[in-house]
Amino acid sequence: MSNHNNKAFKTFICFLLLWILFGYNPLSTFSANENTVLENKLENYMIEHGGDVAGLATIVIDQDEIVYKMKGYANIEEQILVNENTVFEWAPVSKILIWISVLQLVETGKLNLETDIETYLPNDFRSKTRFEDSITMHHLMHYTAGFDDSYTDLMIHRPTKKSSLREVLEEADIKQIFPPGDVVAYSNYGSGLAAFIVEEVSGLDYLEYIRKNIFEPLQMTKTAIDSELDDNKWVKEQRGKVQGYSNALQLIEPNFYSIPMYPVGSAIGTATDLQKLLQALLAEDGTPLFKDKKTIDIMFEPTLYYPGTNIPRAANGLFYLPSKSQHVYGHSGNSMAFSSSFYVDRKERIGVLVLTNMKDESTFTSGIPEIIFGEYAHVENEVNLENSSQWNGIYEPARLPSYGFSKVYGLFLRGKTKHSGSNNLIMNDLNYSQLEPGIYKTEDGPSLYSLDVYSKHPQMKNVLSNTYSDLLYIPYYKHFLEWGGIILGLVAVTFSFIYSLVTILRRIWNKNKLHIFLFSQHVLNVLMFMNVLWIGYKTLSMTSYAFLKPFLTLNLIYIVIALVNCGFLSVKIKNQSLSKREKLVWIITVIFTVILCVNILYWEFYY
């Protein structure tokens, strides 16, 4: 009996050891539990904000576990639900394809990231550069090439012609306003230029290069990148089933725009197709995108840091996402009716993509990555905090048009910084706590925009650096003079409108004498203002510069007529017998007309 019990006991022990060694894996159980917790977090977040989204597809990859969530409608009006065949615009996430292509060519020795890009461009290429310092591919990847931006010809509804990438780049209304490496200013032109260099170096059209070197190896058959989706008929058909919406869930019409500089934002495809790219970037060896494992590792190594810190800002074209793990990189952004985000943490082997058919959406495109990667936790240093009042002032994004009428939009993008106590700051009503000198963090916004880093610049005084762009200090006198000129211009137009209306009513009722030159000047002032409003409206509606040119020319004609008329009115004031009140009206008319002309010239509403 004892022998039998002894045998049974030994058998049980052997079975237990075998089960522990081969059958029981505490790590897999932990991973499964973690995956369930993660999925529950996502589900709860989506339920909590369910009323804030039109349509959504998000995929989270944690090691080998995949969580796929779809929600809402691709088309609210026709009640078409988001499904696996719903296509979403990648918007600026499309640029990831550019930087993968660049590193593929670096890997084969055809490109060098520190070589002057002029080496790779055709000799007769109409360059936008004006500084002697060389621009390298790293400058393009870091958005430090010094180019300004443009609001015209970025997106066009039903373009009349389809131009090559080279033609679009050469015709772009872009100027180099900063020396290379001086300022970070997000630039679609710079990214488009990098894509054109891919064409020149590889000998392939960019569309063909992406198809051959990324889409085919990854079997991405449900994604298109052509500006008119002519490279994938299935995607073009599916795009017709999807609508885009505002944050108030109002239909945006129209919501399909062609992007002439298509590599920077034209990619459209299903979430499951984009998942294949995400998995390839998480793969240990980076295959089949790269032949050498070192390349995929290099892609996610920091190549640009915030000024005076060891905090990463970018890694070869990918932006740093402040997070708990502190090594997350990717991209996010918006088109006219879609928003997206795409982030990778190669060290933890976690990836997230979020696609929505909503303009300027952030609840999910920023909120979900924050749930997955955790909030940024700053590494504490024993340093004395600075007096934050030194950063008080008005700041304007470096990423702005510097010439032409669209530079006026910079007025509306300025933000005011003021100190809160002796160590903290308030910027655009967000409270920032000082982590250490020059480094400030807010809890009031998503992780993507949580960090602000201030530094001193030898030419531009204070510079505020955040994710996508530096913000440059604007002197108070310049800010107030510019706004003062705008306000005086509005007063002038209001005066002209009231005078014209009163004159017409008096003419109808009393048949009063009409001073034709005075009356015509006020009518001209009102018409000019309506023309300026029309130009602004059409620009925000993403029209082409060619469409706007006749209206801009009208402003030049206005200036000539107005100045001639003002000269005539000035002579009339001296020679004509007028009452004091009438003389005052004539003088004010001349002064206000000159103010309007100065505004048009200063803000370049003729170009």
C-alpha positions in Angstrom: 0.0 0.0 0.0 2.8 2.4 0.9 4.6 1.5 -2.4 1.5 2.2 -4.3 1.0 5.6 -2.6 4.7 6.4 -3.1 4.3 5.7 -6.9 1.2 7.8 -7.1 2.9 10.6 -5.3 5.9 10.5 -7.7 3.6 10.4 -10.7 1.8 13.5 -9.4 5.0 15.4 -8.8 6.3 14.5 -12.3 3.0 15.6 -13.9 3.1 18.9 -11.9 6.6 19.7 -13.0 5.8 19.0 -16.6 2.7 21.2 -16.4 4.7 24.0 -14.8 7.5 23.7 -17.5 5.3 23.3 -20.6 1.6 23.8 -19.8 1.5 26.8 -17.5 2.9 30.1 -18.7 2.4 32.9 -16.2 3.5 35.5 -18.8 0.9 34.5 -21.3 -1.8 34.6 -18.6 -0.6 38.1 -17.5 -0.6 39.2 -21.2 -4.1 37.9 -21.6 -5.3 39.7 -18.5 -3.5 42.9 -19.6 -5.1 42.6 -23.0 -8.6 42.2 -21.4 -7.9 45.3 -19.2 -6.7 47.2 -22.2 -9.8 46.3 -24.3 -12.1 47.2 -21.4 -10.4 50.6 -21.1 -10.9 51.2 -24.8 -14.5 50.1 -24.7 -15.3 52.2 -21.7 -13.6 55.2 -23.2 -15.6 54.8 -26.4 -18.8 54.4 -24.5 -18.1 57.5 -22.5 -17.4 59.6 -25.6 -19.8 57.7 -27.9 -21.7 60.8 -28.8 -18.6 62.7 -29.9 -17.7 60.7 -33.0 -19.2 60.1 -36.4 -17.2 57.1 -37.5 -14.1 55.5 -35.9 -11.7 52.6 -36.5 -8.8 52.0 -34.1 -6.3 49.2 -33.8 -4.0 48.5 -30.9 -1.1 46.0 -31.2 0.5 44.9 -27.9 3.2 42.4 -28.6 1.2 39.8 -30.6 -2.1 40.8 -29.2 -4.4 42.9 -31.4 -7.4 44.9 -30.3 -9.6 46.2 -33.2 -12.5 48.5 -32.5 -15.0 50.1 -34.9 -17.7 52.5 -34.0 -20.2 54.8 -35.6 -21.1 55.6 -39.2 -19.2 56.1 -42.4 -22.3 57.9 -43.6 -24.7 59.2 -41.0 -27.4 60.3 -43.5 -27.6 56.9 -45.2 -26.9 55.0 -41.9 -23.9 53.2 -43.3 -21.9 51.7 -40.4 -18.1 51.7 -40.2 -16.9 48.2 -41.2 -13.7 46.5 -42.4 -14.2 48.0 -45.9 -14.6 51.6 -44.7 -11.8 53.7 -46.1 -10.4 56.7 -44.2 -8.1 59.5 -45.2 -4.7 59.1 -43.5 -4.1 62.9 -43.9 -0.6 63.8 -42.7 0.1 60.3 -41.5 0.7 59.7 -45.3 4.2 61.3 -44.7 5.3 58.2 -42.9 5.5 56.5 -46.3 8.0 59.3 -47.4 10.3 58.7 -44.5 10.2 54.9 -44.9 11.1 55.4 -48.6 14.0 57.8 -47.7 15.5 55.3 -45.2 15.1 52.5 -47.7 17.3 54.5 -50.1 19.7 55.3 -47.4 20.0 51.6 -46.7 20.9 50.9 -50.3 23.5 53.7 -50.3 21.6 55.9 -52.8 20.9 58.6 -50.2 22.8 60.3 -47.4 20.8 62.2 -44.8 23.6 64.8 -44.3 24.3 65.5 -48.0 23.1 68.8 -49.6 19.8 67.9 -51.3 20.9 70.0 -54.3 23.1 66.9 -55.1 19.9 64.9 -55.8 17.8 67.6 -57.5 17.8 68.3 -61.3 20.1 71.2 -62.3 17.1 73.1 -63.8 14.8 72.5 -60.8 13.3 75.9 -59.6 14.4 75.8 -56.0 12.9 78.0 -53.2 16.2 78.4 -51.3 17.7 81.8 -50.7 20.4 81.1 -48.0 23.9 79.8 -48.8 23.7 77.2 -46.1 23.0 73.7 -47.4 19.7 71.9 -46.8 20.1 68.2 -46.0 17.5 65.4 -45.9 17.7 65.6 -42.1 16.6 69.3 -42.3 13.5 68.1 -44.3 12.8 65.3 -41.8 13.1 67.7 -38.9 11.2 70.5 -40.6 14.1 72.8 -40.1 14.8 73.7 -43.7 13.4 77.2 -43.1 10.4 77.1 -45.5 7.2 79.1 -44.7 3.7 77.7 -45.5 0.9 78.5 -47.9 -2.9 78.2 -47.6 -3.5 78.2 -51.3 -3.3 75.1 -53.5 -2.8 72.8 -50.5 -6.2 71.1 -51.2 -8.5 71.7 -54.2 -12.0 70.6 -54.9 -12.3 69.3 -58.5 -9.0 70.6 -59.9 -9.0 71.5 -63.5 -5.7 69.8 -64.2 -3.4 67.1 -62.7 0.2 68.2 -62.4 3.3 66.2 -61.7 5.0 66.4 -58.3 7.8 68.4 -59.8 5.4 70.9 -61.3 3.5 71.3 -58.0 6.7 71.9 -56.1 8.0 74.5 -58.6 4.7 76.4 -58.7 4.2 76.3 -54.9 3.9 79.7 -53.2 6.7 79.0 -50.8 9.7 80.9 -49.6 12.7 80.1 -47.4 12.6 82.6 -44.6 14.9 81.0 -42.0 18.4 79.6 -42.4 18.5 75.8 -42.3 18.6 74.3 -38.8 17.5 77.6 -37.2 13.7 77.1 -36.6 11.3 74.2 -36.6 8.3 75.0 -38.8 6.2 72.1 -40.0 6.3 72.1 -43.8 4.2 70.2 -46.4 6.5 71.6 -49.0 9.6 70.2 -47.3 8.0 66.8 -47.1 6.9 67.0 -50.7 10.5 67.9 -51.7 11.7 64.8 -49.9 9.2 62.6 -51.9 10.5 64.2 -55.1 14.1 63.3 -54.2 12.9 59.7 -53.7 11.6 59.9 -57.3 14.9 61.3 -58.6 17.2 58.9 -56.7 15.1 55.8 -57.4 14.3 56.6 -61.0 10.6 55.7 -60.2 7.5 57.9 -60.0 6.6 58.2 -56.3 3.4 56.4 -56.7 5.2 53.5 -58.4 8.0 53.5 -55.8 5.5 53.2 -52.9 3.5 50.5 -54.7 6.6 48.4 -55.4 8.6 48.9 -52.2 5.9 49.2 -49.5 2.4 48.3 -50.6 3.3 45.1 -52.5 5.7 43.7 -49.9 3.0 44.3 -47.2 0.1 43.2 -49.4 -1.6 46.5 -48.8 -4.2 46.1 -51.6 -6.8 48.5 -50.1 -4.9 51.8 -50.0 -4.5 54.5 -52.6 -2.2 57.6 -52.6 -2.9 59.3 -55.9 -4.5 62.7 -55.5 -7.5 61.5 -57.5 -7.3 57.9 -56.2 -6.7 56.7 -59.8 -4.1 54.2 -58.5 -6.8 52.0 -56.8 -10.3 51.8 -58.3 -11.7 49.8 -55.4 -10.6 52.5 -52.9 -12.1 55.2 -55.2 -15.4 53.4 -55.2 -15.4 52.9 -51.4 -14.5 56.6 -50.8 -17.8 57.5 -52.4 -19.6 55.7 -49.6 -17.9 57.7 -46.8 -18.8 61.2 -45.7 -16.8 63.7 -43.5 -18.2 65.6 -40.5 -17.4 68.5 -38.2 -17.0 68.1 -34.4 -20.7 69.0 -34.1 -21.4 66.0 -36.4 -22.5 68.3 -39.2 -21.9 67.1 -42.7 -19.0 68.8 -44.5 -19.8 69.5 -48.1 -17.8 69.0 -50.2 -15.5 66.7 -48.2 -13.2 65.2 -50.9 -10.4 67.4 -51.9 -7.5 66.7 -54.2 -4.1 67.3 -52.7 -1.8 68.4 -55.6 1.3 67.7 -53.4 -0.1 64.2 -52.9 2.7 62.4 -51.0 2.1 64.7 -48.0 -1.5 63.7 -47.3 -3.4 61.8 -50.0 -3.2 58.2 -48.7 -6.6 56.7 -48.2 -7.3 53.1 -47.1 -8.9 50.7 -44.7 -7.8 50.4 -41.1 -6.8 46.8 -41.6 -4.5 47.8 -44.5 -2.8 50.4 -42.3 -2.5 47.8 -39.6 -0.1 45.9 -41.9 2.2 48.9 -42.0 2.0 49.2 -38.2 2.9 45.5 -37.7 5.9 45.9 -40.1 7.2 48.8 -38.1 6.8 46.8 -34.9 8.5 43.7 -36.3 11.8 42.9 -34.6 13.8 43.0 -37.9 11.6 45.5 -39.8 11.0 43.1 -42.7 9.8 43.3 -45.4 10.3 47.0 -45.4 14.0 46.9 -44.7 16.8 44.5 -45.4 19.0 45.4 -42.5 17.6 45.2 -39.0 19.7 48.3 -38.1 17.6 50.5 -40.4 14.3 49.9 -38.5 16.1 50.6 -35.2 17.6 53.8 -36.6 14.2 55.0 -37.8 13.0 55.2 -34.2 16.1 56.7 -32.7 15.8 60.4 -31.7 17.5 62.7 -34.2 16.2 66.0 -32.9 15.9 67.2 -29.3 14.0 70.1 -27.7 16.4 73.1 -27.3 18.7 72.8 -24.4 17.2 69.5 -23.2 17.6 65.7 -23.5 13.9 65.4 -24.4 13.4 64.0 -27.9 11.4 65.9 -30.5 11.7 63.9 -33.6 13.1 60.7 -35.0 13.8 60.7 -38.8 10.5 62.5 -39.7 8.4 60.9 -36.9 7.3 63.2 -34.1 7.9 62.3 -30.4 4.7 61.7 -28.4 5.2 62.6 -24.7 4.2 59.4 -22.8 5.0 57.3 -19.8 7.4 55.0 -21.8 9.1 58.1 -23.4 10.0 56.4 -26.6 6.8 56.7 -28.7 7.0 58.2 -32.2 4.6 58.7 -35.1 2.3 61.3 -36.7 -1.2 62.7 -36.5 -3.2 65.3 -38.2 -6.2 66.4 -40.2 -7.5 66.8 -43.7 -10.7 68.8 -44.6 -12.9 66.1 -43.1 -10.8 63.4 -41.6 -8.4 63.0 -38.6 -5.9 60.3 -37.9 -3.0 59.3 -35.6 -0.4 56.6 -35.9 2.1 55.9 -33.1 4.8 53.2 -32.5 6.7 52.2 -29.4 9.3 49.7 -30.7 10.9 49.1 -27.3 7.6 48.0 -25.7 6.4 46.6 -29.0 3.1 48.5 -28.9 1.5 50.3 -31.7 -1.7 52.4 -32.1 -3.6 53.7 -35.1 -6.8 55.8 -35.0 -8.9 56.8 -38.0 -12.0 59.0 -37.9 -14.2 60.7 -40.6 -14.2 64.0 -38.6 -12.3 67.3 -39.1 -10.0 68.4 -36.2 -11.0 65.4 -34.1 -8.8 64.9 -30.9 -11.0 63.1 -28.4 -10.0 59.8 -30.0 -6.9 60.5 -32.1 -5.2 62.0 -29.1 -7.1 60.4 -26.3 -6.7 56.7 -27.3 -2.9 57.0 -27.7 -2.7 58.6 -24.3 -4.7 55.6 -22.8 -2.4 53.1 -24.4 1.0 54.7 -23.8 0.2 56.6 -20.6 0.8 60.2 -19.6 4.2 61.7 -19.8 6.2 61.5 -16.6 9.2 63.8 -16.4 12.5 62.6 -15.1 13.0 64.6 -11.9 16.2 66.7 -11.7 17.4 68.6 -8.7 17.5 72.0 -10.1 16.4 75.4 -9.0 13.2 76.6 -10.8 13.4 79.8 -12.9 11.2 82.9 -12.7 8.6 82.2 -15.3 7.9 85.8 -16.0 10.8 86.0 -18.4 8.7 84.1 -20.9 5.7 86.6 -20.8 4.7 87.8 -24.2 2.9 87.1 -27.5 4.0 84.2 -29.7 3.2 83.3 -33.3 3.8 79.9 -35.0 6.8 79.8 -37.3 4.7 77.7 -39.6 3.0 80.6 -41.4 2.9 82.2 -44.8 5.4 85.1 -44.6 4.4 86.7 -47.9 1.1 87.4 -49.6 -2.4 88.0 -48.2 -2.6 84.8 -46.3 0.0 86.0 -43.8 -2.9 87.9 -42.1 -4.0 84.5 -40.6 -1.1 84.7 -38.3 -2.9 87.4 -36.3 -5.5 84.8 -35.3 -3.0 82.1 -34.4 -1.0 84.2 -31.8 -1.1 83.2 -28.2 -0.3 85.1 -25.1 1.9 83.7 -22.3 1.8 85.1 -18.8 3.4 83.9 -15.6 1.3 82.3 -12.9 2.9 82.7 -9.5 6.7 82.8 -9.8 7.3 79.4 -11.4 4.3 78.5 -13.7 2.7 79.8 -16.9 -0.6 80.3 -18.5 -0.7 79.9 -22.3 -4.0 80.3 -24.2 -6.0 79.6 -20.9 -4.0 76.4 -20.3 -2.1 76.1 -17.0 1.5 74.9 -17.3 3.6 73.7 -14.4 7.4 74.2 -14.5 9.2 70.9 -14.5 12.7 72.5 -14.7 14.0 75.7 -16.2 12.5 76.2 -19.7 10.4 73.0 -19.5 6.6 73.3 -18.8 3.8 70.8 -18.8 0.1 71.1 -18.8 -2.6 68.6 -17.5 -5.3 70.6 -19.4 -4.6 69.2 -22.9 -3.8 65.8 -24.5 -0.3 64.3 -24.3 0.6 65.4 -27.8 0.5 69.0 -26.8 1.4 68.7 -23.1 5.0 69.9 -23.3 6.2 73.4 -24.0 10.0 74.2 -24.0 11.2 77.8 -23.9 14.6 78.9 -25.1 16.6 82.0 -26.0 17.4 82.7 -29.7 20.2 85.0 -30.7 18.1 86.8 -33.3 14.4 86.1 -32.3 14.6 86.6 -28.6 12.3 84.0 -26.9 11.2 80.9 -28.7 8.5 78.5 -27.6 9.0 74.9 -28.9 6.2 72.4 -29.1 5.4 69.3 -31.1 5.1 70.5 -34.7 6.5 74.0 -34.7 8.4 76.7 -32.9 6.5 79.8 -31.8 8.3 83.0 -32.2 8.2 86.0 -29.9 6.2 89.0 -31.3 7.0 92.4 -29.8 4.0 94.1 -28.2 4.3 97.2 -30.3 4.1 95.1 -33.5 1.1 93.1 -32.3 -0.8 96.3 -31.2 0.1 98.2 -34.4 -1.1 95.4 -36.6 -4.3 94.9 -34.7 -4.8 98.6 -34.5 -4.5 98.9 -38.3 -7.1 96.2 -38.8 -9.5 97.8 -36.3 -9.1 101.2 -37.9 -9.8 99.5 -41.2 -13.0 98.0 -39.9 -14.1 101.4 -38.5 -13.4 102.9 -41.9 -15.5 100.3 -43.7 -18.3 100.7 -41.2 -18.2 104.5 -41.7 -18.4 104.0 -45.5 -21.3 101.6 -45.2 -23.3 103.9 -43.0 -22.5 107.0 -45.2 -23.6 105.1 -48.4 -26.8 103.8 -46.8 -27.7 107.2 -45.4 -26.9 109.0 -48.7 -29.1 106.6 -50.6 -32.0 106.9 -48.2 -31.7 110.7 -48.3 -31.5 110.7 -52.0 -34.7 108.6 -52.2 -36.6 110.8 -49.7 -35.4 114.3 -50.1 -33.6 114.3 -53.4 -30.5 115.9 -51.7 -27.6 116.9 -53.8 -25.2 114.0 -54.4 -21.5 114.5 -54.2 -20.7 111.8 -56.7 -16.9 111.5 -56.0 -17.5 111.3 -52.3 -20.3 108.8 -52.6 -18.5 106.7 -55.1 -15.4 106.4 -52.8 -17.6 105.1 -49.9 -19.2 102.6 -52.2 -15.7 101.5 -53.5 -14.6 101.1 -49.8 -17.5 98.8 -49.1 -17.1 96.8 -52.3 -13.4 96.4 -51.6 -14.1 95.0 -48.1 -16.6 92.6 -49.5 -14.0 91.4 -52.0 -11.5 90.9 -49.2 -14.1 88.8 -47.2 -14.7 86.8 -50.4 -11.0 86.1 -50.8 -10.7 85.0 -47.1 -13.7 82.8 -47.4 -12.6 81.1 -50.6 -9.1 80.6 -49.2 -10.5 78.8 -46.1 -12.6 76.8 -48.6 -9.3 75.5 -50.1 -9.5 77.1 -53.5 -6.6 77.6 -55.9 -4.5 80.7 -56.2 -5.4 80.9 -59.9 -9.1 81.3 -58.9 -8.2 84.1 -56.4 -5.8 86.0 -58.7 -8.6 88.1 -60.4 -10.0 89.2 -57.1 -6.6 90.1 -55.8 -6.0 92.2 -58.9 -9.3 94.1 -58.2 -7.7 95.3 -54.9 -4.8 96.7 -56.9 -7.2 98.5 -59.2 -9.1 99.8 -56.1 -5.9 101.3 -54.6 -5.1 103.2 -57.9 -8.7 104.5 -58.2 -8.9 105.3 -54.4 -5.7 107.3 -54.3 -6.6 109.3 -57.4 -10.0 110.0 -56.0 -8.6 111.0 -52.6 -6.3 113.5 -54.4 -9.3 114.9 -56.2 -11.3 115.1 -53.0 -8.5 116.9 -51.2 -8.5 119.6 -53.9 -12.3 119.8 -53.7 -12.1 120.4 -49.9 -10.1 123.6 -50.5 -12.0 124.9 -53.5 -15.6 124.0 -52.6 -17.7 125.8 -50.1 -18.6 123.3 -47.5 -20.0 123.5 -44.0 -17.8 122.4 -41.1 -19.7 119.1 -40.8 -19.4 118.4 -44.5 -15.7 119.3 -44.5 -15.1 117.0 -41.6 -16.9 114.1 -43.4 -14.7 114.8 -46.5 -11.5 114.8 -44.5 -12.5 111.6 -42.6 -13.3 109.9 -45.9 -9.8 110.7 -47.3 -8.1 109.5 -44.0 -10.1 106.3 -43.8 -9.5 105.5 -47.5 -5.8 105.9 -47.0 -6.0 103.6 -44.0 -7.8 100.9 -46.1 -5.1 101.3 -48.8 -2.3 100.9 -46.3 -4.0 97.8 -44.9 -4.2 96.2 -48.4 -0.6 97.0 -49.1 0.7 95.9 -45.7 -1.2 92.6 -45.7 -0.5 92.2 -49.4 -4.1 91.6 -50.4 -3.0 92.1 -54.0 -0.7 89.0 -54.0 
